[in-house]
Amino acid sequence: KTPELVEHPWTEMTAALPDPKAATPEPLARATPAEFWYARFDDIRVFLRVLDEADAWITPVAQIMEERAEVRDLAQRYQRQLGLRRTGLAKALGHTVVERVALMGSDPYLREGSDLTFVFALKNQTVFDTELSRHMDEYRAEVPGIVESTLTHGEHTITVHRDPTGTVRQHRAQVDELAVVSNSETAIRAVLDAIDGKARRLSDDQDLAYMLARDPGEHDAFAFLGDRFIAQVVG
């Protein structure tokens, strides 16, 4: 039997804040399943700088402490799965193409292998599609056997690029101005359900509403682990 977490009295806690209605909206939380972790960046260049810092500091420390060489390939592994390349991404998909980007997943076990989903709020879909097609062409030259197929989920078409080994396993869908890119069929279906309002969204949860009201204002980057995510991974 999984542990039962005692829920905070979020409504009362929010009402006790100096300004309960001060929360700054977190728009991409509407595209996030309530049980997923969530990180949002207003500028993809900020997101890439965070990755650079992780490469420079966190990864080497993890290697030293755990003596696990596979940590070194973590970012590269997920780039291949998603069909994305970091090199030149900031220049190609700067603030004129991508308004903001969110990263989300259903569990924290990234080293072992997890779902990872990007949601891009686009300003210029044509440039975005051209850049991602270029990335996939480069992977086709490196990874043999990448095949394109399509899936249907509700009213959405999911385009899949995958090779027989699963080195590349990109799942893509477009919903209005939102471009969804995932390494998991299950995850992208869950995200599409959240976008359509067919599943509980992170934006529906009172713990997020409380945190946004407690710390209002514009944030270049924002990350959140909700109660539902914690309850799901605690065993």
Buried (B, 14 or more C-beta within 10 A) or exposed (E): EEEEEEEEEBEEBBEEBEEBEEBEEBBBBBBBBBBBBBBBBBBBBBBBBBEEEEBEEEBEEBBEEEEEEEBBEBBEBBBBBBBBBBEEBBEBBBBEBBBBBBBBBBBEEBEEEBBBBBBBBBBEBEBBBEBBEEBBEEBBEEBEEBEEEEBEBEEBEBEBBBBEEEBBBBBBBBBEEBBBBBBBBEBBBBBBBBBBEEBBBBBBBBBBBBBBBBEBEEBEBBEBBBBBBBBBEEE
